[in-house]
Amino acid sequence: MKIKNQIFILRPKLRNLLSINTVKAYPNWLHYLSTVDSTNIYATALLEDGLAQHGDVVWALDQTAGRGQRGKKWETKPGDNIMMSLIVHPNKALAEFPAHLNIIVAATLVRYFNTLYPYWKVSVKWPNDIYINDKKAVGVLVENVFRGMNWMHAIIGIGINVNQSGFPAELPNATSLKVASGQSFDLFELINDIRTGMLNELIYYSPARFLNTLQTYNEYLYLRGERILFTHLKDQKDFYALVKAVSADGMLVLETADGQESTYAFGTLQWHLPAQ
């Protein structure tokens, strides 16, 4: 299905939080924009104005202030790649375990890209970046919104390098689906597939089923079983450790040279990745 061949529905104007040229949507779960500062920010505004629901996707062809993990800027070539945000409301079972969502998102993407091109070497770099052939192709930023102690919804921001054929020298670790496969992809078809897969995983979520999801995540954990140099950000001390696994609560499990295992929360470590 080609988005440009469909009839678009004009969305009501939001408050002046964003820089938007056009706002279109087709089908009715898709909020399609030519440009926006951040799809996650726009999705938040939609929710605040009562204009979005579970399963809605914000997709922009250009993003002027995209964000990655730890506030890093997500840069992309307009029109070539996917900048999307999926809005989800956790079911009662998942609401008890918010940390599971990051793992579900990453495992779902790994499964999808493995199906798309089985010969790719697909892996997930903790917490949820997706690597193809040892280079970063996908970045994920999950933002949860709570009201008191209640988890109301999550906005799953996903940036995918799709049809971009080259990257600046300052991004030597980047790749795209086109670079990895030698062919171009229909952006909407990828979005539709990813949305469907993600919603199916959430519909059928249970703590027991999650154990299989966690197993998939760890099976494809980037550099699992390898000894890597890390820096502990609190005291700036370097240390080598074996990448063991990620726990159910999203912690990275490392084994030091003396055989001791320790767990680390996201944002406490810097990886020193091996040279490509």
ZAPA-242718 format. One line per 3 residues: number of its first residue (from 1); their letters; for each residue z, y, x of N, C-alpha, C. Coordinates in nm, 3 decimals. Atoms other than C-alpha are relative to their C-alpha. Layout:
<rs>
NUM	A	Z,Y,X,Z,Y,X,Z,Y,X  ...
</rs>
This chain:
<rs>
1	MKI	0.000,-0.120,0.085,0.000,0.000,0.000,0.000,0.125,0.089  0.007,-0.123,-0.077,-0.094,0.341,0.139,0.069,0.111,-0.079  -0.074,-0.106,0.067,0.150,0.619,0.054,-0.092,0.113,-0.044
4	KNQ	0.082,-0.117,0.030,-0.123,0.883,0.064,-0.090,-0.023,-0.121  0.086,0.029,0.114,-0.317,0.706,-0.212,0.076,-0.004,-0.132  -0.081,0.009,0.120,-0.031,0.719,-0.460,0.028,0.139,-0.058
7	IFI	-0.040,-0.125,0.065,0.078,0.985,-0.709,0.145,0.027,0.038  -0.134,-0.033,-0.043,0.384,1.163,-0.576,0.076,0.072,-0.111  -0.087,-0.066,0.097,0.679,1.286,-0.781,0.073,0.112,0.072
10	LRP	-0.068,-0.111,-0.064,0.810,1.632,-0.693,0.149,-0.007,-0.030  -0.144,0.006,0.016,1.184,1.620,-0.635,0.058,0.139,-0.028  -0.065,-0.129,0.021,1.417,1.897,-0.759,0.042,0.063,0.133
13	KLR	-0.034,-0.071,-0.124,1.493,2.162,-0.499,0.148,-0.014,0.029  -0.139,0.009,-0.042,1.813,2.109,-0.302,0.050,0.135,0.045  -0.058,-0.121,-0.057,2.051,2.375,-0.182,-0.061,0.025,0.138
16	NLL	0.071,-0.038,-0.122,1.929,2.560,0.128,0.074,-0.045,0.125  -0.062,0.056,-0.119,2.072,2.326,0.390,-0.104,-0.039,0.104  0.098,0.065,-0.084,1.745,2.207,0.535,-0.126,0.083,0.013
19	SIN	0.132,-0.060,-0.017,1.407,2.313,0.664,-0.103,-0.101,-0.046  0.088,0.098,0.062,1.158,2.137,0.437,-0.131,0.068,-0.042  0.129,-0.052,0.045,0.787,2.194,0.381,-0.038,-0.057,-0.135
22	TVK	0.031,0.064,0.126,0.723,1.939,0.108,0.096,-0.114,-0.024  -0.088,0.110,0.036,0.934,1.687,-0.077,-0.072,-0.083,-0.104  0.075,0.086,0.090,0.757,1.392,-0.238,0.066,-0.135,-0.003
25	AYP	-0.057,0.134,0.004,0.847,1.044,-0.346,-0.090,-0.095,-0.076  0.066,0.111,0.066,0.670,0.721,-0.431,0.029,-0.125,0.079  -0.049,0.012,0.138,0.795,0.477,-0.550,0.127,0.081,-0.021
28	NWL	-0.107,-0.094,0.033,1.096,0.631,-0.717,0.124,-0.012,0.088  -0.112,0.009,-0.094,1.339,0.505,-0.452,-0.028,0.072,0.132  0.039,-0.059,-0.128,1.149,0.683,-0.174,-0.008,0.152,-0.011
31	HYL	0.003,-0.146,-0.010,1.213,1.050,-0.092,-0.080,0.033,0.126  0.095,-0.017,-0.109,0.914,1.140,0.122,-0.012,0.147,0.038  0.004,-0.138,-0.046,0.914,1.456,0.335,-0.096,0.012,0.117
34	STV	0.084,-0.023,-0.117,0.670,1.608,0.579,0.085,0.035,0.121  -0.089,-0.036,-0.111,0.948,1.759,0.790,0.140,0.029,-0.053  -0.139,-0.022,0.038,1.327,1.784,0.782,0.080,0.011,0.128
37	DST	-0.080,-0.003,-0.122,1.607,1.858,1.025,0.051,-0.139,0.034  -0.052,0.134,-0.022,1.768,1.515,0.983,-0.004,-0.076,-0.132  0.006,0.078,0.124,1.705,1.240,0.728,0.141,-0.037,-0.047
40	NIY	-0.137,0.029,0.041,2.077,1.153,0.732,0.064,0.120,-0.068  -0.053,-0.121,0.063,2.171,1.513,0.653,-0.062,0.019,-0.139  0.068,-0.015,0.129,1.911,1.523,0.377,0.052,-0.102,-0.101
43	ATA	-0.054,0.103,0.089,2.039,1.195,0.232,0.138,0.039,-0.050  -0.133,-0.047,0.041,2.391,1.340,0.229,-0.011,0.106,-0.108  0.020,-0.105,0.100,2.265,1.645,0.038,-0.045,-0.058,-0.134
46	LLE	0.043,0.066,0.123,2.089,1.421,-0.216,0.119,-0.061,-0.074  -0.118,0.062,0.061,2.412,1.231,-0.278,0.093,0.106,-0.059  -0.087,-0.106,0.049,2.613,1.551,-0.312,-0.054,0.064,-0.127
49	DGL	0.062,-0.060,0.117,2.364,1.680,-0.570,-0.027,-0.101,-0.112  0.019,0.103,0.102,2.361,1.351,-0.762,-0.144,-0.043,-0.018  0.143,0.028,0.009,1.994,1.290,-0.684,-0.041,-0.128,0.072
52	AQH	0.031,0.124,-0.070,2.018,0.958,-0.501,0.095,-0.110,-0.044  -0.082,0.114,0.037,2.149,0.611,-0.563,-0.019,-0.112,0.103  0.008,0.116,-0.089,2.196,0.275,-0.392,-0.145,-0.047,0.014
55	GDV	0.136,0.048,-0.026,1.872,0.164,-0.228,-0.102,0.109,0.023  0.095,-0.108,-0.026,1.711,0.507,-0.200,-0.021,0.016,0.151  0.037,-0.022,-0.140,1.530,0.586,0.126,-0.054,0.141,0.015
58	VWA	0.060,-0.127,-0.041,1.463,0.924,0.284,-0.087,-0.029,0.121  0.095,0.023,-0.110,1.154,0.913,0.505,-0.067,0.134,0.033  0.064,-0.123,-0.044,1.028,1.208,0.709,-0.102,-0.030,0.109
61	LDQ	0.101,0.014,-0.104,0.711,1.234,0.916,0.040,0.073,0.127  -0.048,-0.074,-0.117,0.884,1.483,1.145,0.146,0.035,-0.023  -0.144,-0.024,0.007,1.251,1.538,1.222,0.036,0.093,0.115
64	TAG	-0.021,-0.101,-0.103,1.359,1.849,1.408,0.136,-0.007,0.067  -0.135,0.008,-0.056,1.725,1.766,1.467,0.059,-0.139,-0.023  -0.047,0.137,0.018,1.749,1.388,1.452,0.113,-0.032,0.096
67	RGQ	-0.118,0.034,-0.080,2.072,1.239,1.579,0.008,-0.150,0.023  -0.028,0.139,-0.032,2.154,0.915,1.753,0.148,-0.021,0.015  -0.139,0.027,-0.025,2.479,0.755,1.854,0.060,0.104,0.093
70	RGK	-0.075,-0.096,-0.081,2.744,0.986,2.007,-0.067,0.138,0.004  0.059,-0.132,0.013,2.548,1.291,1.889,-0.124,0.024,0.082  0.121,-0.017,-0.080,2.248,1.226,2.114,-0.118,0.035,-0.090
73	KWE	0.117,-0.041,0.077,1.925,1.387,1.998,-0.103,-0.112,0.000  0.104,0.102,0.012,1.660,1.145,1.866,-0.134,0.071,-0.003  0.129,-0.066,-0.010,1.317,1.266,1.978,-0.112,-0.099,-0.032
76	TKP	0.108,0.088,0.041,0.996,1.127,1.833,-0.127,0.081,-0.021  0.128,-0.066,0.022,0.627,1.209,1.797,-0.030,0.004,-0.149  0.022,-0.011,0.145,0.557,1.342,1.444,-0.118,-0.084,-0.048
79	GDN	0.106,0.077,0.064,0.355,1.107,1.223,-0.024,-0.137,0.056  0.025,0.130,-0.063,0.356,0.814,1.462,0.112,-0.101,-0.026  -0.117,0.086,0.002,0.703,0.676,1.405,0.075,0.011,-0.132
82	IMM	-0.081,0.000,0.122,0.962,0.606,1.138,0.133,0.068,0.025  -0.132,-0.059,0.009,1.257,0.833,1.073,0.045,-0.017,-0.144  -0.039,0.031,0.137,1.435,0.697,0.769,0.151,-0.013,-0.012
85	SLI	-0.141,0.021,0.032,1.776,0.685,0.605,0.010,-0.078,-0.130  -0.021,0.084,0.117,1.877,0.411,0.363,0.141,0.024,-0.053  -0.129,-0.025,0.065,2.156,0.491,0.116,0.050,-0.129,-0.065
88	VHP	-0.055,0.122,0.059,2.382,0.199,0.024,0.142,0.025,-0.047  -0.137,0.003,0.050,2.697,0.152,-0.181,0.053,-0.141,0.021  -0.048,0.135,-0.030,2.904,-0.141,-0.054,0.054,-0.070,-0.125
91	NKA	-0.060,0.075,0.111,2.990,-0.416,-0.298,0.148,-0.022,0.029  -0.146,0.012,-0.011,3.353,-0.508,-0.353,0.041,-0.080,0.122  -0.035,0.084,-0.114,3.353,-0.779,-0.086,-0.020,0.075,0.131
94	LAE	0.029,-0.071,-0.124,3.190,-0.565,0.185,0.094,0.119,0.019  -0.087,-0.117,-0.008,3.414,-0.268,0.102,0.131,-0.030,0.073  -0.121,0.039,-0.073,3.703,-0.465,0.256,-0.023,-0.003,0.150
97	FPA	0.031,0.017,-0.143,3.522,-0.485,0.592,-0.109,0.098,0.043  0.104,-0.098,-0.036,3.338,-0.159,0.678,-0.066,-0.027,0.135  0.056,0.025,-0.133,3.289,-0.268,1.041,-0.114,-0.101,-0.003
100	HLN	0.106,0.101,0.008,3.063,-0.551,0.923,-0.138,0.061,-0.019  0.131,-0.055,0.035,2.788,-0.313,0.813,-0.088,0.021,0.123  0.079,-0.020,-0.121,2.675,-0.220,1.166,-0.062,-0.130,0.047
103	IIV	0.048,0.130,-0.046,2.642,-0.586,1.254,-0.107,-0.053,-0.094  0.100,0.043,0.098,2.454,-0.665,0.931,-0.131,0.073,0.021  0.122,-0.080,-0.020,2.208,-0.381,0.995,-0.075,-0.048,0.123
106	AAT	0.065,0.041,-0.124,2.139,-0.486,1.353,-0.059,-0.140,-0.010  0.048,0.138,0.013,2.108,-0.857,1.272,-0.122,-0.007,-0.092  0.115,-0.002,0.092,1.870,-0.782,0.983,-0.125,0.049,0.072
109	LVR	0.115,-0.052,-0.075,1.645,-0.576,1.210,-0.051,-0.100,0.103  0.040,0.100,-0.099,1.647,-0.843,1.482,-0.079,-0.112,-0.068  0.072,0.107,0.072,1.546,-1.110,1.230,-0.140,0.047,-0.041
112	YFN	0.128,-0.051,0.048,1.270,-0.889,1.091,-0.102,0.010,0.113  0.096,-0.017,-0.109,1.112,-0.804,1.425,-0.036,-0.133,0.065  0.033,0.134,-0.048,1.134,-1.166,1.536,-0.106,-0.066,-0.089
115	TLY	0.100,0.054,0.094,0.938,-1.261,1.223,-0.133,0.072,0.016  0.122,-0.080,-0.012,0.690,-0.977,1.273,-0.085,-0.045,0.118  0.069,0.046,-0.121,0.600,-1.089,1.626,0.091,-0.098,0.073
118	PYW	-0.091,0.099,-0.058,0.768,-1.416,1.730,-0.001,-0.004,0.153  0.006,0.007,-0.146,0.653,-1.379,2.092,0.072,0.118,0.067  -0.078,-0.108,-0.058,0.847,-1.054,2.140,0.136,-0.050,0.045
121	KVS	-0.139,0.023,-0.039,1.174,-1.069,2.329,0.083,0.109,-0.069  -0.075,-0.096,0.079,1.396,-0.899,2.071,0.149,-0.019,0.027  -0.144,0.008,-0.023,1.760,-0.816,2.138,0.067,0.123,-0.060
124	VKW	-0.078,-0.111,0.053,2.037,-0.592,2.009,0.099,0.045,0.106  -0.094,-0.058,-0.096,2.218,-0.363,2.251,0.115,0.061,-0.079  -0.120,-0.045,0.072,2.570,-0.307,2.128,0.010,0.153,0.001
127	PND	-0.032,0.069,0.126,2.638,-0.159,1.886,-0.120,-0.040,-0.085  0.109,0.036,0.091,2.299,-0.155,1.712,-0.137,0.054,0.039  0.136,-0.032,-0.044,2.002,-0.041,1.922,-0.080,-0.130,0.010
130	IYI	0.085,0.118,-0.008,1.710,-0.283,1.904,-0.096,0.017,0.118  0.087,0.000,-0.117,1.528,-0.366,2.226,-0.111,-0.102,-0.022  0.114,0.092,0.000,1.183,-0.523,2.246,-0.053,-0.008,0.142
133	NDK	0.044,0.022,-0.139,1.083,-0.674,2.578,0.079,0.088,0.098  -0.095,-0.069,-0.088,1.389,-0.510,2.741,-0.014,0.152,0.000  0.009,-0.145,0.014,1.302,-0.159,2.625,0.039,0.039,-0.143
136	KAV	-0.050,-0.044,0.130,1.446,0.044,2.338,-0.113,0.039,-0.093  0.101,-0.031,0.101,1.231,0.051,2.025,0.061,0.059,-0.127  -0.065,-0.040,0.125,1.484,0.122,1.750,0.140,0.053,0.029
139	GVL	-0.134,-0.055,-0.005,1.791,0.343,1.722,0.058,0.005,-0.140  -0.066,0.004,0.131,2.044,0.319,1.439,0.125,0.088,0.004  -0.123,-0.078,0.017,2.312,0.562,1.321,0.050,-0.022,-0.142
142	VEN	-0.060,0.026,0.130,2.535,0.443,1.037,0.115,0.098,-0.021  -0.105,-0.097,0.032,2.748,0.713,0.875,0.064,-0.041,-0.133  -0.075,0.042,0.119,3.017,0.604,0.629,0.071,0.118,-0.062
145	VFR	-0.069,-0.106,0.073,3.164,0.829,0.362,0.112,-0.063,-0.081  -0.118,0.050,0.069,3.515,0.765,0.237,0.056,0.108,-0.091  -0.078,-0.089,0.087,3.709,0.919,-0.050,0.141,-0.057,-0.004
148	GMN	-0.131,0.059,-0.018,4.069,0.869,0.040,-0.014,-0.128,0.082  0.012,0.129,-0.065,4.091,0.501,0.133,-0.121,-0.079,-0.049  0.113,0.071,0.061,3.781,0.409,-0.069,-0.131,0.033,0.071
151	WMH	0.131,-0.014,-0.064,3.447,0.351,0.105,-0.103,0.020,-0.111  0.088,-0.034,0.110,3.203,0.527,-0.127,-0.145,-0.043,0.025  0.136,0.037,-0.032,2.870,0.482,0.046,-0.023,0.013,0.150
154	AII	0.040,-0.012,-0.139,2.693,0.456,0.379,-0.144,0.048,0.006  0.136,-0.045,-0.027,2.383,0.626,0.513,-0.044,-0.065,0.130  0.048,0.076,-0.116,2.190,0.400,0.750,-0.124,0.069,0.054
157	GIG	0.113,-0.067,-0.062,1.971,0.614,0.972,-0.068,-0.091,0.100  0.075,0.091,-0.086,1.697,0.416,1.145,-0.121,0.075,0.056  0.117,-0.057,-0.066,1.450,0.553,1.399,-0.076,-0.110,0.072
160	INV	0.081,0.107,-0.059,1.166,0.321,1.499,-0.122,0.061,0.068  0.123,-0.037,-0.070,0.904,0.390,1.764,-0.108,-0.099,-0.043  0.098,0.090,0.060,0.602,0.249,1.585,-0.136,0.013,0.068
163	NQS	0.139,-0.013,-0.046,0.257,0.385,1.673,-0.016,0.094,0.119  0.006,-0.086,-0.117,0.346,0.607,1.968,-0.043,-0.083,0.120  0.057,0.081,-0.109,0.146,0.492,2.270,0.050,0.041,0.138
166	GFP	-0.052,-0.045,-0.129,0.318,0.689,2.546,0.130,0.076,-0.018  -0.130,-0.066,0.005,0.658,0.835,2.630,0.018,0.086,0.124  -0.020,-0.087,-0.117,0.773,1.117,2.860,0.075,-0.072,0.112
169	AEL	-0.059,0.064,-0.117,0.892,1.034,3.209,0.151,-0.011,-0.010  -0.146,0.004,0.012,1.251,1.112,3.114,0.049,-0.110,-0.094  -0.036,0.113,0.086,1.242,0.816,2.870,-0.065,-0.128,0.053
172	PNA	0.065,0.118,-0.059,1.150,0.527,3.102,0.035,-0.131,-0.070  -0.047,0.124,0.065,1.338,0.276,2.887,-0.049,-0.013,-0.144  0.048,0.001,0.138,1.146,0.348,2.565,-0.127,-0.081,-0.014
175	TSL	0.124,0.069,0.035,0.879,0.138,2.397,-0.026,0.020,-0.148  0.034,-0.008,0.142,0.709,0.113,2.060,-0.059,-0.133,-0.044  0.062,0.122,0.051,0.577,-0.159,1.834,-0.146,-0.009,0.045
178	KVA	0.140,0.000,-0.043,0.224,-0.053,1.930,-0.012,-0.038,0.147  0.003,0.035,-0.143,0.296,-0.072,2.304,0.027,-0.149,0.017  -0.039,0.140,-0.016,0.456,-0.415,2.259,-0.102,-0.097,-0.056
181	SGQ	0.094,0.092,0.068,0.180,-0.558,2.037,-0.146,0.031,0.024  0.139,-0.040,-0.016,-0.136,-0.362,2.114,-0.068,0.035,-0.130  0.062,-0.036,0.127,-0.190,-0.276,1.748,0.084,0.104,-0.072
184	SFD	-0.070,-0.100,0.080,-0.100,-0.004,1.498,0.056,-0.063,-0.127  -0.068,0.052,0.117,0.123,-0.051,1.194,0.002,0.104,-0.111  -0.016,-0.085,0.118,0.142,0.090,0.842,0.148,0.034,-0.015
187	LFE	-0.139,-0.041,0.001,0.463,0.293,0.832,0.071,-0.037,-0.130  -0.066,0.030,0.127,0.532,0.249,0.462,0.027,-0.148,-0.016  -0.023,0.144,0.012,0.491,-0.128,0.476,0.122,-0.043,0.081
190	LIN	-0.118,0.031,-0.080,0.749,-0.145,0.756,0.127,0.046,-0.071  -0.116,-0.053,0.071,0.989,0.075,0.559,0.036,-0.088,-0.119  -0.023,0.083,0.118,0.947,-0.134,0.246,0.059,-0.136,0.039
193	DIR	-0.051,0.129,-0.046,1.004,-0.460,0.437,0.146,0.012,0.045  -0.136,-0.016,-0.054,1.314,-0.329,0.615,0.098,0.028,-0.112  -0.088,-0.029,0.114,1.462,-0.185,0.296,0.029,-0.127,-0.079
196	TGM	-0.019,0.122,0.078,1.407,-0.512,0.109,0.093,-0.097,0.071  -0.085,0.091,-0.076,1.562,-0.720,0.385,0.143,0.045,0.007  -0.135,-0.054,-0.011,1.860,-0.491,0.422,0.075,-0.013,-0.132
199	LNE	-0.066,0.008,0.130,1.936,-0.478,0.049,0.031,-0.145,-0.037  -0.028,0.142,0.028,1.907,-0.857,0.019,0.123,-0.047,0.076  -0.118,0.038,-0.078,2.160,-0.901,0.299,0.127,0.054,-0.064
202	LIY	-0.118,-0.062,0.059,2.399,-0.664,0.125,0.034,-0.062,-0.136  -0.023,0.063,0.130,2.354,-0.824,-0.219,0.076,-0.131,0.016  -0.056,0.133,-0.018,2.446,-1.165,-0.086,0.115,-0.004,0.100
205	YSP	-0.109,-0.003,-0.097,2.720,-1.050,0.148,0.124,-0.072,-0.051  -0.134,0.056,0.020,3.038,-1.254,0.165,0.058,-0.019,0.139  -0.058,0.022,-0.134,3.286,-1.298,0.451,-0.048,-0.129,0.064
208	ARF	0.049,0.126,-0.057,3.168,-1.659,0.492,-0.143,0.014,0.049  0.141,-0.020,-0.040,2.798,-1.561,0.502,-0.007,0.089,0.123  0.000,-0.092,-0.114,2.885,-1.287,0.750,0.015,-0.074,0.132
211	LNT	-0.016,0.076,-0.123,2.986,-1.549,1.006,-0.136,-0.042,0.057  0.136,0.032,-0.045,2.619,-1.658,1.022,-0.071,0.124,0.053  0.060,-0.125,-0.046,2.512,-1.295,1.055,0.053,0.038,0.137
214	LQT	-0.060,-0.029,-0.129,2.756,-1.243,1.341,-0.055,-0.094,0.108  0.057,0.096,-0.094,2.623,-1.557,1.508,-0.140,0.043,0.043  0.135,-0.050,-0.032,2.268,-1.419,1.486,0.009,0.120,0.093
217	YNE	-0.018,-0.120,-0.083,2.384,-1.087,1.629,0.030,-0.040,0.144  -0.040,0.038,-0.135,2.550,-1.254,1.927,-0.106,-0.085,0.071  0.109,0.078,-0.060,2.258,-1.491,1.981,-0.101,0.092,0.067
220	YLY	0.099,-0.094,-0.052,2.038,-1.186,2.042,0.064,0.120,0.070  -0.070,-0.110,-0.066,2.299,-0.968,2.215,-0.062,0.029,0.137  0.066,-0.042,-0.124,2.132,-0.774,2.496,0.090,-0.023,0.120
223	LRG	-0.067,0.028,-0.127,2.235,-0.891,2.845,0.122,-0.092,-0.015  -0.109,0.097,0.017,2.472,-1.154,2.705,-0.005,-0.103,0.113  -0.008,0.094,-0.109,2.591,-1.376,2.987,-0.032,0.059,0.136
226	ERI	0.030,-0.065,-0.127,2.503,-1.121,3.255,0.115,0.093,0.040  -0.104,-0.088,-0.053,2.740,-0.926,3.479,-0.059,0.139,0.022  0.055,-0.136,0.004,2.686,-0.553,3.431,0.105,0.099,0.050
229	LFT	-0.089,-0.108,-0.041,2.833,-0.237,3.580,0.027,0.092,-0.119  -0.043,-0.090,0.107,3.030,-0.030,3.328,0.087,0.111,0.059  -0.096,-0.107,-0.031,3.219,0.299,3.347,0.090,0.018,-0.121
232	HLK	-0.095,-0.027,0.107,3.536,0.339,3.144,0.009,0.152,-0.014  0.014,-0.144,0.015,3.491,0.688,3.000,0.133,0.076,0.006  -0.129,-0.070,0.001,3.862,0.767,2.971,0.045,0.038,0.140
235	DQK	-0.046,-0.029,-0.136,3.940,0.743,3.343,-0.113,0.003,0.102  0.119,-0.006,-0.086,3.581,0.733,3.482,0.001,-0.106,0.109  -0.003,0.110,-0.096,3.652,0.406,3.664,-0.114,-0.098,-0.027
238	DFY	0.108,0.097,0.011,3.362,0.170,3.733,0.056,-0.141,0.014  -0.039,0.141,-0.015,3.394,-0.205,3.692,-0.116,-0.088,-0.044  0.099,0.098,0.039,3.174,-0.510,3.667,0.063,-0.098,-0.098
241	ALV	-0.051,0.096,0.098,3.210,-0.744,3.371,-0.114,-0.078,-0.060  0.097,0.088,0.066,3.031,-1.030,3.200,-0.005,0.034,-0.148  0.017,-0.026,0.143,2.890,-0.948,2.856,0.015,-0.133,-0.075
244	KAV	-0.030,0.126,0.067,3.041,-1.218,2.633,-0.050,-0.004,-0.144  0.029,0.005,0.144,3.001,-1.128,2.266,0.041,0.132,-0.064  -0.054,-0.108,0.083,3.072,-0.879,1.990,0.084,-0.066,-0.107
247	SAD	-0.093,0.059,0.096,3.368,-0.951,1.764,-0.035,0.042,-0.142  0.028,-0.029,0.141,3.368,-0.942,1.383,0.030,0.144,-0.036  -0.031,-0.140,0.029,3.521,-0.594,1.391,-0.081,0.096,0.086
250	GML	0.094,-0.086,-0.071,3.240,-0.464,1.613,0.039,0.036,0.142  -0.043,-0.029,-0.137,3.423,-0.464,1.947,-0.081,-0.082,0.100  0.070,0.070,-0.107,3.243,-0.555,2.269,0.100,-0.081,0.081
253	VLE	-0.087,0.089,-0.076,3.401,-0.853,2.444,-0.058,-0.019,0.140  0.041,0.011,-0.139,3.380,-0.844,2.824,0.096,-0.090,0.077  -0.083,0.083,-0.088,3.506,-1.084,3.089,-0.009,0.054,0.141
256	TAD	-0.003,-0.054,-0.135,3.615,-0.940,3.423,0.000,-0.113,0.103  0.015,0.099,-0.107,3.593,-1.114,3.761,0.118,-0.097,0.007  -0.116,0.089,-0.004,3.944,-1.257,3.726,0.009,-0.092,-0.121
259	GQE	0.004,0.089,0.116,3.845,-1.436,3.405,0.068,0.054,-0.124  -0.068,-0.060,0.113,4.032,-1.200,3.174,-0.101,0.062,-0.097  0.085,-0.061,0.102,3.868,-1.098,2.845,0.068,0.123,-0.059
262	STY	-0.048,-0.123,0.063,3.905,-0.749,2.703,-0.102,0.046,-0.103  0.089,-0.052,0.102,3.760,-0.579,2.397,-0.004,0.152,0.007  0.020,-0.143,-0.013,3.620,-0.227,2.382,-0.069,0.054,-0.125
265	AFG	0.061,-0.068,0.114,3.538,0.008,2.097,-0.120,0.081,0.047  0.116,-0.082,-0.034,3.209,0.194,2.087,0.046,0.140,0.037  -0.034,-0.134,-0.045,3.226,0.523,2.273,0.099,0.001,0.115
268	TLQ	-0.097,0.006,-0.110,3.472,0.402,2.538,-0.064,-0.040,0.132  0.066,0.049,-0.120,3.218,0.264,2.786,-0.138,0.062,0.017  0.139,-0.031,-0.032,2.901,0.368,2.960,-0.061,-0.120,0.071
271	WHL	0.072,0.109,-0.063,2.650,0.096,3.044,-0.082,0.055,0.116  0.095,-0.030,-0.106,2.463,0.104,3.375,-0.102,-0.113,-0.001  0.097,0.105,0.024,2.156,-0.091,3.279,-0.079,-0.031,0.126
274	PAQ	0.081,0.036,-0.117,1.957,-0.284,3.539,-0.133,0.071,-0.004  0.130,-0.069,-0.009,1.641,-0.113,3.662,-0.109,-0.088,-0.056  0.112,0.074,0.059,1.327,-0.211,3.473,-0.113,-0.014,0.100
</rs>
